[in-house]
Amino acid sequence: MSKLLIHRALVETSNTLLSYSVAPDSLPSGAVGMLAFGAMNNGTDNVVFSRANNDSITITLPSNLTTALSAVGYRSLDPSTWSINPLAGSPGSFIVRPLPASVTLKAGEGLAVQLTQIQVDGTQGSTCQVEIDESIGDDYGSIELPVEITGPQLEISALASPATVTLGQPSTISFTATGGSRVELQPGGQTQTCTGPVYQGYFKVVPQPPSTVYTLTVYDDQGHSASQTVAVNVGRVSVLSFGPANLDVGFFDTVKLSWTSQYASAASLTPQTISAVPVNGSRNVQPGDLAPDNASEITFTLTLQGYGGPVQQQLLVRLQPMEILYFAVPPTGGFPVFNVRNGRGTVMQNTSPLPPAPPVIYQLVATGPGGPQTRYIGPGPWLECQYFIADRQIVSSGDKVTFNWQTLNATSATLNGQSVSLVLEGSTGTGNTQVTVNQTSNYVLVVSDAQGNTQSNQITITVM
């Protein structure tokens, strides 16, 4: 049998076979407390508990200690030998019995139980009497153990919100102090005066990276104190998202880039005319305008500032290839007409205002993804589609459209992949064909020279 000694509130009386004690002998008002009860054989004779005789010890809490008697918890500190259970029909009373058929407490041996979750709501400064009733064999005894209800227990609890902040940003430490006259925060030295037995307040703090541990201490007028520590972290800056990914866009397209970050104090997006952007947000960009000339892709870089920064993440945007759809001089003469897809074109004229004037040569320089590309119209060794025209470009379904063309240095031609006529007179070639148009379609004339070079012009016929 284990030996038990509880020193506080020890009561010995000839009215009971055992000596009883309670610890602690005081509980603070408003607290949820616990009381431990001990029973000790301080005599010279054995004390025998018999289950057959219903030997027991009953502990009864008074209502002036707690009105929530039915909420009190209980447990045995030697559950293999002693049981403790509520006494039926008597809230706040608990009966302790032996589990074996009999238990002998020799001199110096004892038992102990605990009552927990005691909601102390009695009057501060009063003394409550806990009744102990003993029934062992033919012996009956009863004593009362005093428990004082003291002032509120000096304590403090605190919580930081948010617990992790961006570099240089504040956090709020909220606290509840009980039984104190003032609260002090370290580091920082901020103080607040408590205006009641239970005081709630807060401190604003700006932690230093990577983390600052703050200590909040509550003091009473007698110089007693209680403390709690709260850690406030500085978050490392990171990119959570940056997209959309796998962009494949046209040269003149506008796309929306979006991003989210964590613990960033500032952000920038390049290339951009105005690089500063929100730490979480989006921006419409025109990759074709921002990319270097003739680049087939552009990389946008998001840069975040903050603790652990700068942090960068890149986003690749591919530009669809530039293509010359059309470059020709109308048969009636005039300045060349051109159409460049996913790029820009500039036509220059090479001629002299003074006689004898050289032949007029038009040069198209197309810039864009995959460029530059250059085409000529005029005398020279280059392959040309000098014109490619349709007698009309807006028709009804089933109408016939006639195409005509003229080339330089070409040896063959196809229209939408089908071979068409090319009548050669020296280096010049001409041809025509008629087609039935049933739906809006693109018609592409491709001319080839003897070296395998190709050049194309494209016309769209629209069916209304």
C-alpha positions in Angstrom: 0.0 0.0 0.0 1.4 3.4 -1.0 2.2 6.0 1.7 0.5 9.4 1.2 1.2 12.6 3.1 -0.6 15.9 2.3 0.6 18.6 4.7 -2.0 21.4 4.0 -5.2 21.6 6.1 -4.4 18.5 8.1 -7.2 17.7 10.5 -6.9 15.0 13.2 -9.8 14.1 15.5 -10.7 11.2 17.7 -14.1 11.2 15.9 -12.6 9.4 12.9 -10.3 6.4 12.5 -8.3 8.2 9.8 -6.8 11.7 9.6 -8.0 13.8 6.7 -6.4 16.6 4.7 -7.2 18.8 1.7 -4.9 20.6 -0.6 -4.9 23.4 -1.5 -6.8 25.0 1.5 -7.8 28.0 -0.6 -9.2 28.6 -4.1 -9.4 31.9 -6.0 -12.8 33.3 -6.7 -13.9 32.9 -10.4 -11.4 30.1 -11.0 -12.0 26.5 -12.1 -10.0 24.6 -9.4 -9.1 21.2 -8.1 -9.0 19.8 -4.5 -7.0 16.7 -3.5 -8.2 14.8 -0.4 -6.0 12.5 1.6 -6.9 9.9 4.3 -4.0 8.7 6.5 -3.8 6.0 9.2 -1.8 7.9 11.8 -2.6 5.4 14.5 -0.8 2.1 15.5 -3.6 -0.3 14.6 -4.6 -1.5 11.1 -7.7 0.0 9.6 -9.6 -2.5 7.5 -12.2 -1.6 4.7 -14.6 -4.3 3.8 -16.8 -4.2 0.7 -19.2 -6.7 2.4 -19.8 -4.1 5.2 -20.1 -1.2 2.6 -17.2 0.5 4.3 -16.7 3.9 2.7 -15.7 7.6 2.9 -18.1 10.3 1.7 -16.8 13.7 0.6 -19.4 16.5 0.3 -18.7 20.0 -1.2 -20.8 22.9 0.1 -22.9 25.0 -2.3 -21.3 28.2 -1.0 -18.0 26.9 -2.6 -19.7 26.1 -6.0 -23.2 26.2 -7.1 -22.3 24.0 -10.1 -22.1 20.8 -7.9 -23.2 18.5 -10.7 -20.3 19.7 -12.9 -17.6 18.6 -10.5 -15.2 15.9 -11.8 -13.6 13.1 -9.8 -10.8 10.5 -9.9 -8.9 8.1 -7.7 -5.2 8.4 -7.4 -5.0 4.6 -6.9 -7.7 3.4 -9.3 -6.7 -0.3 -8.9 -7.5 -0.2 -5.2 -10.0 2.6 -4.6 -13.1 3.8 -6.5 -14.8 7.2 -6.3 -18.2 7.9 -7.7 -21.0 10.5 -7.2 -23.5 9.7 -4.5 -26.8 9.2 -6.2 -29.3 11.9 -5.5 -26.8 14.1 -3.7 -25.0 16.5 -6.1 -21.6 17.5 -4.8 -21.3 14.3 -2.7 -18.8 11.5 -3.7 -18.3 8.1 -2.1 -15.0 6.3 -1.9 -15.0 2.5 -1.6 -12.4 -0.3 -1.8 -12.3 -2.3 -5.0 -11.0 -5.6 -3.5 -13.1 -7.5 -1.0 -11.1 -5.8 1.7 -8.2 -3.3 2.0 -6.0 -2.9 5.0 -4.4 0.4 5.8 -1.4 -0.2 8.0 0.0 2.5 10.2 1.5 5.3 8.0 -0.5 4.2 4.9 -3.4 6.1 3.3 -5.4 6.9 0.1 -6.0 9.9 -2.0 -8.7 11.2 -4.4 -9.2 14.4 -6.4 -12.2 16.5 -7.2 -11.7 18.5 -10.4 -13.5 21.1 -12.5 -14.7 23.0 -9.4 -16.2 26.3 -10.6 -15.5 28.6 -7.7 -18.4 31.1 -7.5 -18.7 31.7 -3.7 -18.1 34.9 -1.9 -14.5 36.2 -1.9 -13.1 36.1 1.7 -15.5 33.4 2.9 -14.5 30.0 4.3 -16.3 26.9 3.2 -16.5 23.7 5.1 -16.0 20.4 3.2 -17.7 17.5 5.1 -16.0 14.1 5.4 -18.1 11.2 6.6 -16.4 8.0 7.5 -18.1 4.6 7.9 -15.6 1.7 8.7 -17.0 -1.4 10.3 -19.0 -0.3 13.4 -17.1 3.1 13.5 -18.7 6.3 12.2 -17.1 9.7 12.2 -17.4 13.1 10.6 -15.1 16.1 10.2 -15.1 19.4 8.3 -12.1 20.6 6.3 -12.0 24.4 5.8 -11.4 25.9 2.3 -11.0 29.6 1.9 -12.2 31.5 -1.2 -9.5 34.1 -1.9 -9.4 37.0 -4.4 -9.0 36.3 -8.1 -5.9 34.4 -9.0 -3.2 36.6 -10.5 -2.8 35.4 -14.1 -2.5 36.6 -17.7 -3.3 35.1 -21.0 -2.3 36.6 -24.4 -2.6 35.9 -28.1 -1.0 37.6 -31.1 -3.0 38.3 -34.3 -1.6 37.8 -36.8 1.1 35.5 -35.3 3.1 36.0 -38.5 3.5 39.4 -40.2 5.1 41.0 -43.2 8.4 42.7 -42.5 7.8 46.1 -41.0 4.1 45.5 -40.4 2.4 45.4 -37.0 0.7 42.7 -35.0 -1.8 43.1 -32.2 -1.2 41.2 -28.9 -4.5 40.9 -27.0 -4.4 39.9 -23.4 -6.7 39.2 -20.4 -5.2 40.0 -17.0 -6.9 38.8 -13.8 -6.2 40.1 -10.3 -3.6 42.6 -11.3 -3.1 46.4 -11.2 -0.9 46.8 -14.2 0.5 44.9 -17.3 3.9 45.4 -18.8 5.2 44.4 -22.2 8.9 43.6 -22.9 10.7 44.3 -25.1 9.3 47.8 -25.7 8.4 48.8 -22.1 4.7 49.5 -22.9 2.4 49.4 -19.8 -1.3 49.5 -19.2 -3.2 50.1 -15.9 -5.8 47.5 -15.1 -9.2 49.0 -14.4 -10.9 46.0 -12.8 -10.3 42.5 -11.4 -10.5 41.1 -15.0 -8.9 43.5 -17.5 -8.7 43.1 -21.3 -6.3 45.1 -23.4 -3.9 45.0 -26.3 -0.5 46.1 -27.4 0.7 47.0 -31.0 4.1 45.5 -31.8 6.4 45.5 -34.9 8.6 42.4 -34.6 12.1 42.0 -35.8 13.0 39.1 -38.1 12.9 36.2 -37.9 10.9 36.3 -34.7 10.4 38.4 -31.5 9.3 36.8 -28.3 7.3 39.2 -26.2 6.7 38.8 -22.4 3.6 40.2 -20.8 3.7 40.5 -17.0 0.8 41.3 -14.7 1.6 42.8 -11.3 -0.6 43.2 -8.2 -0.3 45.8 -5.5 1.7 43.4 -3.3 4.4 43.0 -5.9 3.3 39.5 -7.0 3.5 38.8 -10.7 2.5 36.4 -13.4 3.8 36.2 -17.0 3.2 34.8 -20.4 5.3 34.9 -23.5 4.0 35.3 -27.1 6.1 34.9 -30.2 5.4 37.0 -33.3 7.1 35.9 -36.5 8.2 37.7 -39.5 7.2 35.7 -42.6 9.6 35.0 -45.4 8.5 36.5 -48.6 7.3 34.1 -51.3 5.4 33.9 -54.6 2.3 31.8 -54.3 1.2 32.1 -57.9 2.1 33.9 -61.1 0.3 33.2 -64.4 -1.4 32.1 -66.5 1.3 29.6 -67.6 1.9 28.3 -71.2 0.8 31.5 -72.9 1.0 31.5 -76.7 -0.4 34.8 -77.9 -0.6 37.0 -81.0 1.6 40.0 -81.5 -1.1 42.5 -80.8 -3.0 40.6 -78.1 -3.5 41.9 -74.6 -3.1 39.4 -71.9 -3.9 39.6 -68.2 -1.1 38.5 -65.8 -2.1 37.7 -62.2 -0.1 36.9 -59.1 -0.4 36.3 -55.4 2.3 36.5 -52.8 2.9 36.0 -49.1 4.6 38.4 -46.7 5.7 40.8 -49.5 6.2 44.5 -48.7 6.5 45.7 -52.3 6.4 44.2 -55.8 7.5 45.1 -59.3 6.8 43.6 -62.7 9.2 43.9 -65.6 9.3 44.6 -68.5 6.7 47.4 -68.0 6.4 51.1 -68.5 5.3 51.4 -64.8 7.0 48.5 -63.0 5.6 49.0 -59.5 2.6 46.8 -58.9 0.5 45.6 -55.9 1.9 42.6 -53.9 -1.3 40.8 -54.9 -3.0 41.8 -58.2 -3.1 41.7 -61.9 -2.0 43.8 -64.9 -3.0 43.8 -68.6 0.1 43.7 -70.8 0.8 43.7 -74.5 3.7 41.3 -74.9 4.3 42.3 -78.6 4.9 45.9 -77.6 7.2 45.0 -74.8 9.3 42.3 -76.5 12.5 43.1 -78.3 12.2 43.5 -82.1 11.6 40.2 -83.9 11.7 38.2 -80.6 9.6 35.0 -80.6 9.1 35.1 -76.8 9.3 37.4 -73.8 9.9 36.7 -70.2 8.1 38.7 -67.5 9.7 38.9 -64.0 7.8 39.4 -60.8 10.1 40.7 -58.0 8.9 40.7 -54.4 10.6 42.6 -51.5 10.4 41.5 -47.9 12.1 39.4 -45.3 14.3 36.9 -47.1 13.9 38.8 -50.4 14.1 39.9 -53.0 12.4 36.9 -54.5 11.8 36.6 -58.2 9.6 34.4 -60.4 9.5 34.4 -64.2 6.8 33.8 -66.7 7.5 32.9 -70.3 5.1 34.2 -73.0 5.5 32.8 -76.5 4.6 35.0 -79.5 2.9 33.5 -82.5 5.2 33.7 -85.6 5.0 36.7 -87.9 3.8 36.0 -91.4 3.5 38.2 -94.6 0.0 37.4 -95.9 0.1 39.8 -98.9 2.6 42.1 -100.7 1.7 43.2 -104.2 1.2 46.2 -106.5 -2.3 46.5 -108.0 -2.3 45.9 -111.8 -3.5 49.5 -112.3 -0.3 50.7 -110.6 0.1 52.7 -107.4 1.8 52.0 -104.1 2.1 48.4 -103.0 -0.5 46.8 -100.7 0.6 44.6 -97.8 -0.8 42.6 -94.9 1.5 41.3 -92.1 0.0 38.9 -89.5 1.5 39.1 -85.9 3.8 41.9 -86.9 4.4 45.3 -88.5 5.5 46.2 -92.0 7.2 49.1 -93.6 7.4 49.7 -97.4 10.3 51.8 -98.8 10.7 53.0 -102.4 14.1 52.9 -104.1 14.1 55.6 -106.9 15.9 58.7 -107.9 14.2 62.0 -108.8 16.9 62.9 -111.2 17.2 61.5 -114.8 18.1 58.9 -115.8 15.8 57.4 -113.1 16.6 53.8 -112.1 13.7 51.3 -112.0 11.3 51.6 -109.1 11.9 48.9 -106.5 9.6 48.5 -103.5 10.9 46.9 -100.4 8.7 45.5 -97.6 10.5 44.9 -94.3 8.2 43.0 -91.9 9.2 42.9 -88.2 7.7 40.6 -85.5 8.2 37.2 -83.9 10.7 35.2 -86.1 11.5 38.3 -88.2 12.6 40.3 -89.9 11.4 39.2 -93.4 12.0 41.2 -96.6 10.2 41.1 -99.9 10.8 43.1 -103.1 8.6 44.2 -106.0 10.5 45.5 -109.0 13.3 44.4 -111.4 15.7 42.1 -109.7 16.8 38.5 -109.1 14.3 37.9 -106.4 11.2 35.7 -106.5 8.0 37.9 -106.6 4.3 37.6 -106.6 3.7 41.0 -108.2 -0.1 40.8 -107.8 -2.8 38.4 -106.9 -6.3 39.7 -107.3 -9.9 38.5 -107.3 -12.7 40.0 -109.4 -14.7 40.3 -106.2 -14.2 39.5 -102.5 -17.8 39.5 -101.2 -20.1 36.9 -102.8 -23.1 34.7 -102.2 -22.8 31.0 -101.7 -22.3 29.2 -105.0 -20.9 32.2 -106.8 -17.9 31.9 -109.1 -14.8 34.1 -108.4 -12.0 34.6 -111.0 -8.4 35.0 -109.7 -5.5 36.6 -111.7 -1.9 36.8 -110.8 1.5 37.9 -112.1 4.9 36.7 -110.9 8.6 37.4 -111.5 11.2 34.6 -111.6 8.6 32.0 -110.7 8.5 28.6 -112.5 5.3 27.1 -110.9 2.3 28.1 -108.8 -0.4 26.5 -106.6 -3.7 27.8 -105.3 -4.7 26.3 -102.0 -2.3 23.4 -102.7 -3.6 22.7 -106.2 -1.4 23.3 -109.2 -2.5 26.2 -111.4 -1.3 27.6 -114.8 1.6 29.9 -115.1 2.3 31.3 -118.6 5.9 32.5 -118.8 7.2 35.3 -120.9 10.9 35.6 -120.0 11.1 36.0 -116.2 7.4 37.1 -116.0 4.6 34.7 -115.4 0.8 35.2 -115.5 -2.2 33.0 -114.8 -5.8 32.9 -113.8 -8.5 30.5 -112.6 -12.1 30.4 -111.6 -13.5 28.8 -108.5 -16.9 28.2 -107.0 -17.1 29.6 -103.5 -19.6 28.0 -101.0 -18.3 29.4 -97.7 -16.0 32.1 -96.5 -12.5 30.9 -97.3 -8.8 32.0 -97.5 -7.2 31.5 -100.9 -3.4 31.3 -100.9 -1.4 31.5 -104.1 2.1 30.0 -103.6 4.8 30.6 -106.3 8.1 28.7 -106.5 11.3 29.3 -108.4 13.9 26.9 -109.8 15.9 26.9 -106.6 12.9 25.8 -104.5 12.2 29.2 -102.9 8.5 30.0 -102.3 6.5 33.1 -101.8 2.7 33.5 -101.1 -0.1 36.0 -101.1 -3.5 35.4 -99.5 -7.0 36.7 -100.3 -10.1 36.2 -98.2 -13.4 35.7 -100.0 -16.4 36.3 -97.8 -19.7 34.7 -98.3 -22.6 36.8 -97.1 
